Amino acid sequence: MEKKEYQLGDVVQMKKPHPCGTNEMEIIRMGMDIRIKCVGCKHSVLVPRTKFESKLKKILRSNASIDVAGEEAT
């Protein structure tokens, strides 16, 4: 299984949806633990990095693509 690359500000999809019904989470803090915020209800959760990596399904919107697009437009 390939390792997924993610960074601060990315919107990701987890394997299980949040109880509010949405499955989009934004990465708002990274370190030994990762804090993710639900895009729907704005609730944030602190998850150990190993658990986050095992529960991550895919990256929906990457912050890197936004930066590159912004630089090209300037």
C-alpha positions in Angstrom: 0.0 0.0 0.0 1.4 3.4 -1.0 1.8 6.1 1.6 -0.6 9.1 1.1 0.9 12.6 1.2 -1.1 15.1 3.1 -0.4 18.5 4.7 -1.9 21.3 6.7 -5.1 22.6 5.2 -6.0 19.5 3.1 -9.6 18.3 3.1 -9.6 14.5 3.5 -12.2 11.7 3.6 -12.0 9.2 6.4 -13.2 5.6 6.2 -16.2 6.3 8.5 -18.3 9.5 8.2 -18.7 11.9 11.2 -21.9 11.5 13.2 -23.3 14.7 11.7 -23.4 13.0 8.3 -20.6 14.6 6.3 -17.4 12.7 5.5 -15.1 15.7 4.8 -12.5 16.6 7.4 -9.9 19.4 7.2 -6.4 19.0 8.7 -5.9 21.9 11.1 -2.9 20.8 13.1 0.0 18.4 12.5 2.6 16.9 14.8 2.7 13.6 16.7 -1.1 13.9 16.8 -3.3 15.3 14.0 -6.2 17.6 14.6 -9.0 17.3 12.1 -12.1 19.5 11.8 -15.4 18.4 10.4 -16.4 20.5 7.4 -20.1 20.1 8.2 -20.4 20.9 11.9 -16.9 22.4 12.7 -16.3 19.9 15.5 -12.6 19.1 15.9 -10.9 15.9 17.0 -7.3 15.1 18.0 -6.2 11.8 16.6 -2.8 10.0 16.9 -0.9 10.1 13.6 -0.8 6.3 13.3 -4.6 6.0 13.8 -5.2 8.9 11.4 -3.1 7.2 8.7 -4.9 3.9 9.1 -8.4 5.6 9.0 -7.6 7.9 6.0 -9.5 6.9 2.8 -8.4 9.6 0.4 -7.5 13.2 0.0 -10.3 15.2 -1.5 -8.7 18.7 -1.9 -5.1 19.3 -1.4 -3.7 22.6 -0.1 -0.7 22.2 -2.5 -2.8 22.4 -5.6 -4.4 25.6 -4.4 -1.0 27.2 -3.8 0.3 26.1 -7.2 -2.8 27.5 -8.9 -2.5 30.8 -7.0 1.1 31.2 -8.1 0.3 30.5 -11.8 -2.5 33.1 -11.8 -0.3 35.8 -10.4 
